[in-house]
Every structure is written in C-alpha cells, then in structure tokens.
Amino acid sequence: MTAVASRLWIVAGAVLGRPVPVDGPYPHLCGVTYTETRSRKPYRYQRRDCAACAMSRAGGPG
C-alpha cells in the first residue's frame, strides 16, 4: 500500500474550510470573511487580496 501525499493550498483551505488541491485553479477568496488566528478579529477578503483575481487581471487562469 502506497500513501500519496496531497499538495494543498494552505491559506485558501483554512479560509474556505476545505482542502484546496494545487492541481486545480486557485479559488476566489474575495468576499469571504475569515477570523484571523492571532487577533481573533474578522477580516473580509477584498478583490485586491484575492490571488485568483490577480491572476485573472494578469491574463492567467482564475
């Protein structure tokens, strides 16, 4: 039996609350509210914070 390690986007997975594999497109985080780990304050991701939006603006997938 061979174990296969999954490669995951860590921050996106934490924010969305689910595993996000790296072989798929990076998910949009814009509009999602997440409680910051250290401050425990809510943070709402804006379009400027979203890697998928940045990739779309640059002409890449997303």
TORLUM-789071 format. One record per residue: x, y, z of N, C-alpha, C, CB in turn. Coordinates in pm, whole numbers, plus 50000, padded with zeros to 5 digits. Glycine has a CB too. Example, Ala and Ser with C-alpha at 12.3 -4.5 7.8 and 13.67 -1.06 7.14 Angstrom:
REM residues 2
513194943150780512304955050780513204967050780511314955350905/512854977550708513674989450714512905000350787514084994050572/
***
This chain:
REM residues 62
500854988250000500005000050000500895012350000499045000050122/500625021649911501415033649899500575045749938501955035249756/501125054150024500435066450063500805077449965500805070550209/499815084749919500035095749828499755108749903499145094549699/500765117149912500595129949982499875139749891501975135750026/498875146149943498145156349868498875169649883496665157549915/498955176949775499515190449781498345199949784500485193449661/498295208449888497155217149910497565231749926496375212650032/496675240749887496845254949916496445256750062495985264149820/497385260150148497145260650293496215272250331498465262050367/496515284350287495705295850327494295294750270496365308950281/494185291450143492855290150083492045279450154492965286849933/492685268350190491995257750261491525262150398492895245650275/492345269750468491965274650600490805284550591493165281250670/490865293350494489825303450479488495297150435490255314050377/488565287850342487345281750290486845270150374487565277050149/487695265050462487275254050549487205240650479485955257150607/487985239150373488015226450299489365225150230486855225650196/489765212950198491025211350125490925217349985491395196450116/491985224249944492045230149810493305224849742492045245949816/493165214849654494345208949589495025218649493493945196249513/496345217649485497115226749400496955223749251498575226149436/496475211949216496345208849074495085214849012496345193849055/494225220949092493055227949041493315242849039491805224749125/492355250548988492545265148989492505270549131491465272048903/493255281149154493245287549286491865293749305494385298449300/491225291249419489855296249438489815311149470489185288449549/488695317149437488475331249472488155332249620487335337449386/488885340849691488645343349832487955356849852489955342949910/487805364449745487205377649757485765376449809487225385049621/485445384749906484125384549965483965375050082483145381149862/484975366850109484915357350221485405364150348485755344550190/484695362250458485115367550587485735356150668483915373950664/486895358850725487655348850798488115354950930488875343750714/488085347251036488585351951165490085349651171487865344851283/490835360551188492295359451194492705351251315492935373351197/493735343151298494175333951402494695341051526495225324851348/495555350751508496185357151624495305367551690497475363551583/494685376251612493905387151670492465383051701493895399051576/492005372351640490625367451653489605377551599490315364451799/490075386751516489195396651455488785391851316489875410451448/487545394851277487125390951142487825399451036485585392251127/488155393150926488785400050814488035395950688490315396850802/487575405750612486885402750486487855404750371485615411750468/488085394150295488995394750181488375403350072489315380550127/489135412850024488725421749915489295416249785489195436449940/488865421949676489355417449545490885419049536488675425449431/491415429549598492865431849596493645421149671493185445449654/492985413949764493625403349843493545389749777492995402649980/492775388649672492455375649611493465372049503491035375949553/494195361149524495195356749426494555352849293496005344949482/493375346849299492695342849175492295355049093491445334349207/491855365649159491525378149088492775384249025490855388349183/493875384049099495135389349046495595381548923496235388949154/495425368448928495795360148812494895363348694495695345148847/493605365648718492685369148609493075382448546491245369648660/493415392248629493815405448579495095404448496494015415248695/495965395148532497235393548460497085384848335498285387448553/495875379948312495645371748191495825356848212496555376248083/496025352548335496175338348363494855331948402497205336248474/494895319048438493665312348480493175317848612493875297248491/491885317848632491345322548759490155330048748492285330448828/
***
